[in-house]
Amino acid sequence: MNDETKHQDLRIRTKKFSLRIIEMFVDLPKNEVAKILGRQVLRSGTSVGANYREGYRARSKPEFISKLGDSLKELEETTYWLELLTESGTVPPPKLAPLLQETNELTAILTTIVKRAKSSPS
């Protein structure tokens, strides 16, 4: 698989992740805690793919690494809000387990990309 194919796959995967976050948000209970936490996870979760796309179109290697770093920060924040949704009893843990798994997988993928970019010659 070439780099362009991998990039397209990751573009699609991060967009699907955003759509899953939106679906989860729409299905949240209609109470104040769910509303507040839901908006936070909606913002951070949907920005992962946007930052990835910006990074892929970066004008320089440092800009690429920075934007992917932003995606990683948003994934970490998304994990935090998802954990709060379950640990607060707002959403049953099994409902959010697949999203948490995807945040972990995307984090691993993007971390690998950033490490490789940092270690490769300019």
C-alpha atoms as a printed R data frame, in Angstrom:
    type eleno elety resid chain resno       x      y      z
1   ATOM     1    CA   MET     A     1   0.000  0.000  0.000
2   ATOM     2    CA   ASN     A     2   1.519  3.324 -1.037
3   ATOM     3    CA   ASP     A     3   1.532  6.522  1.020
4   ATOM     4    CA   GLU     A     4  -1.300  8.116 -0.965
5   ATOM     5    CA   THR     A     5  -3.556  5.091 -0.406
6   ATOM     6    CA   LYS     A     6  -2.738  5.109  3.308
7   ATOM     7    CA   HIS     A     7  -3.523  8.835  3.430
8   ATOM     8    CA   GLN     A     8  -6.890  8.312  1.707
9   ATOM     9    CA   ASP     A     9  -7.698  5.473  4.102
10  ATOM    10    CA   LEU     A    10  -6.891  7.658  7.096
11  ATOM    11    CA   ARG     A    11  -8.905 10.577  5.671
12  ATOM    12    CA   ILE     A    12 -11.899  8.252  5.363
13  ATOM    13    CA   ARG     A    13 -11.319  6.693  8.773
14  ATOM    14    CA   THR     A    14 -11.052 10.028 10.588
15  ATOM    15    CA   LYS     A    15 -14.190 11.290  8.837
16  ATOM    16    CA   LYS     A    16 -16.082  8.131  9.835
17  ATOM    17    CA   PHE     A    17 -14.834  8.669 13.378
18  ATOM    18    CA   SER     A    18 -16.270 12.210 13.307
19  ATOM    19    CA   LEU     A    19 -19.590 10.903 12.019
20  ATOM    20    CA   ARG     A    20 -19.684  8.306 14.806
21  ATOM    21    CA   ILE     A    21 -19.031 11.072 17.342
22  ATOM    22    CA   ILE     A    22 -21.932 13.066 15.866
23  ATOM    23    CA   GLU     A    23 -24.242 10.029 16.067
24  ATOM    24    CA   MET     A    24 -23.212  9.447 19.678
25  ATOM    25    CA   PHE     A    25 -23.896 13.101 20.494
26  ATOM    26    CA   VAL     A    26 -27.366 12.972 18.957
27  ATOM    27    CA   ASP     A    27 -28.173  9.830 20.986
28  ATOM    28    CA   LEU     A    28 -27.048 11.210 24.349
29  ATOM    29    CA   PRO     A    29 -29.597 11.501 27.151
30  ATOM    30    CA   LYS     A    30 -31.331 14.869 27.284
31  ATOM    31    CA   ASN     A    31 -29.931 16.158 30.580
32  ATOM    32    CA   GLU     A    32 -27.542 18.951 31.522
33  ATOM    33    CA   VAL     A    33 -24.482 16.764 32.179
34  ATOM    34    CA   ALA     A    34 -24.872 14.919 28.888
35  ATOM    35    CA   LYS     A    35 -25.354 18.215 27.088
36  ATOM    36    CA   ILE     A    36 -22.188 19.781 28.533
37  ATOM    37    CA   LEU     A    37 -19.953 16.730 28.141
38  ATOM    38    CA   GLY     A    38 -21.491 15.957 24.760
39  ATOM    39    CA   ARG     A    39 -20.622 19.356 23.329
40  ATOM    40    CA   GLN     A    40 -17.042 18.944 24.495
41  ATOM    41    CA   VAL     A    41 -16.630 15.519 22.883
42  ATOM    42    CA   LEU     A    42 -18.410 16.718 19.753
43  ATOM    43    CA   ARG     A    43 -15.908 19.565 19.360
44  ATOM    44    CA   SER     A    44 -12.767 17.557 20.071
45  ATOM    45    CA   GLY     A    45 -13.856 14.399 18.265
46  ATOM    46    CA   THR     A    46 -14.799 16.116 15.035
47  ATOM    47    CA   SER     A    47 -11.611 18.173 14.914
48  ATOM    48    CA   VAL     A    48  -9.367 15.085 14.710
49  ATOM    49    CA   GLY     A    49 -10.015 14.600 11.000
50  ATOM    50    CA   ALA     A    50  -9.895 18.308 10.232
51  ATOM    51    CA   ASN     A    51  -6.439 18.599 11.787
52  ATOM    52    CA   TYR     A    52  -5.288 15.455  9.983
53  ATOM    53    CA   ARG     A    53  -6.371 16.921  6.639
54  ATOM    54    CA   GLU     A    54  -4.646 20.214  7.396
55  ATOM    55    CA   GLY     A    55  -1.503 18.309  8.311
56  ATOM    56    CA   TYR     A    56  -1.509 16.305  5.140
57  ATOM    57    CA   ARG     A    57  -1.642 19.545  3.141
58  ATOM    58    CA   ALA     A    58   1.078 21.170  5.248
59  ATOM    59    CA   ARG     A    59   3.704 23.246  3.506
60  ATOM    60    CA   SER     A    60   6.557 21.882  5.576
61  ATOM    61    CA   LYS     A    61   7.540 18.904  7.671
62  ATOM    62    CA   PRO     A    62   7.360 20.895 10.941
63  ATOM    63    CA   GLU     A    63   3.857 22.090 10.019
64  ATOM    64    CA   PHE     A    64   2.855 18.483  9.200
65  ATOM    65    CA   ILE     A    65   4.166 17.248 12.547
66  ATOM    66    CA   SER     A    66   2.457 20.114 14.374
67  ATOM    67    CA   LYS     A    67  -0.950 19.480 12.800
68  ATOM    68    CA   LEU     A    68  -0.782 15.756 13.469
69  ATOM    69    CA   GLY     A    69   0.229 16.651 17.014
70  ATOM    70    CA   ASP     A    70  -2.964 18.713 17.189
71  ATOM    71    CA   SER     A    71  -4.933 15.655 16.059
72  ATOM    72    CA   LEU     A    72  -3.287 13.623 18.818
73  ATOM    73    CA   LYS     A    73  -4.198 16.265 21.418
74  ATOM    74    CA   GLU     A    74  -7.808 16.220 20.235
75  ATOM    75    CA   LEU     A    75  -7.884 12.424 20.433
76  ATOM    76    CA   GLU     A    76  -6.612 12.567 24.007
77  ATOM    77    CA   GLU     A    77  -9.243 15.143 24.892
78  ATOM    78    CA   THR     A    78 -11.933 13.064 23.197
79  ATOM    79    CA   THR     A    79 -10.884 10.057 25.267
80  ATOM    80    CA   TYR     A    80 -11.202 12.165 28.407
81  ATOM    81    CA   TRP     A    81 -14.752 13.306 27.623
82  ATOM    82    CA   LEU     A    82 -15.838  9.797 26.622
83  ATOM    83    CA   GLU     A    83 -14.448  8.471 29.898
84  ATOM    84    CA   LEU     A    84 -16.356 11.151 31.823
85  ATOM    85    CA   LEU     A    85 -19.566 10.247 30.017
86  ATOM    86    CA   THR     A    86 -19.241  6.627 31.133
87  ATOM    87    CA   GLU     A    87 -17.702  7.128 34.580
88  ATOM    88    CA   SER     A    88 -20.348  9.698 35.504
89  ATOM    89    CA   GLY     A    89 -23.042  7.130 34.740
90  ATOM    90    CA   THR     A    90 -24.401  9.279 31.914
91  ATOM    91    CA   VAL     A    91 -23.845  6.584 29.275
92  ATOM    92    CA   PRO     A    92 -23.369  2.840 29.861
93  ATOM    93    CA   PRO     A    93 -19.707  1.890 29.213
94  ATOM    94    CA   PRO     A    94 -20.486 -0.756 26.562
95  ATOM    95    CA   LYS     A    95 -22.141  1.922 24.406
96  ATOM    96    CA   LEU     A    96 -18.963  3.992 24.179
97  ATOM    97    CA   ALA     A    97 -16.424  1.137 24.180
98  ATOM    98    CA   PRO     A    98 -16.154  1.035 20.356
99  ATOM    99    CA   LEU     A    99 -15.498  4.799 20.200
100 ATOM   100    CA   LEU     A   100 -12.873  4.537 22.930
101 ATOM   101    CA   GLN     A   101 -11.231  1.692 21.042
102 ATOM   102    CA   GLU     A   102 -11.154  3.797 17.887
103 ATOM   103    CA   THR     A   103  -9.573  6.723 19.751
104 ATOM   104    CA   ASN     A   104  -6.852  4.346 20.953
105 ATOM   105    CA   GLU     A   105  -6.264  2.933 17.469
106 ATOM   106    CA   LEU     A   106  -6.154  6.354 15.818
107 ATOM   107    CA   THR     A   107  -3.782  7.553 18.530
108 ATOM   108    CA   ALA     A   108  -1.447  4.639 17.837
109 ATOM   109    CA   ILE     A   109  -1.525  5.249 14.069
110 ATOM   110    CA   LEU     A   110  -0.928  8.997 14.305
111 ATOM   111    CA   THR     A   111   1.794  8.545 16.928
112 ATOM   112    CA   THR     A   112   3.619  6.188 14.572
113 ATOM   113    CA   ILE     A   113   3.294  8.653 11.675
114 ATOM   114    CA   VAL     A   114   4.629 11.523 13.790
115 ATOM   115    CA   LYS     A   115   7.556  9.460 15.100
116 ATOM   116    CA   ARG     A   116   8.496  8.398 11.570
117 ATOM   117    CA   ALA     A   117   8.231 11.957 10.285
118 ATOM   118    CA   LYS     A   118  10.451 13.227 13.093
119 ATOM   119    CA   SER     A   119  13.088 10.577 12.478
120 ATOM   120    CA   SER     A   120  13.160 10.800  8.675
121 ATOM   121    CA   PRO     A   121  15.550 13.142  6.907
122 ATOM   122    CA   SER     A   122  13.986 16.395  5.705
